[in-house]
């Protein structure tokens, strides 16, 4: 497995240093959902000078105010996107799981990052230099459209998240999040494995860890779900959905 090391320079830019090269980088890129259907020539461009990035838990992928170096794909593990609240404390904005990409805003705007990212547990990423990403999308109109669609979908999810976490009850925020996770999973048994520790999920939902634990405990007592660590089994999806519908229903 090849890799790259990302190091912060005094000017705030991240410098990429190659460690080892291997054709497995191209194979990893070909497995990314958004790259399915790309021609060999496009994959060759993306894989050129790309490499794996190995990170330990809590390690930074890129810092706030750093210059973008390229696009990142999550190969294994997970990454949390962080921002700063008005109160000055850090908040989890989004969690990227295997197969997801991030850093595209910097790639297409060239502007310094206004957020920062950290690995959740042991994580391996694929880093594609910015110039090769731009070359690939100029070659493949379908890829350009898929990336645009992915960015739009992320924007809509963030808008929905802001709407639900700004004033929604804690139970509604948790129910909405669990329903979204159910839609993403391919398991038919209603099981969810949280992509991050509950503390990070609580931050994502704008809740305290204690509030999240209390909501989950209440849902367990009501027979809606069962919880074992980061593994959650939704036992009553209809009741979970009703929590969200009841909150959204207009008052007559």
Secondary structure, 3 states (H helix, E strand, C coil): CCEEEEEECCCCEEEEEEEECCCHHHHHHHCCHHHCCCCHHHHHHHHCCCEEEEECCCCECCCCCCECCEEEEEEEEEEEEEEECCCCCEEEEEEEECCCEECHHHHHHCCCCCCEEEEEEEEEEEEEEHHHHHHHHHHCHHHHHHHHHHHHHHHHHHHHHHHHHHHCCHHHHHHHHHHHHHHHCCCCCCEEECCCCHHHHHHHCCCCHHHHHHHHHHHHHCCCEEEECCEEEECCHHHHHHHHHHHHCCCC
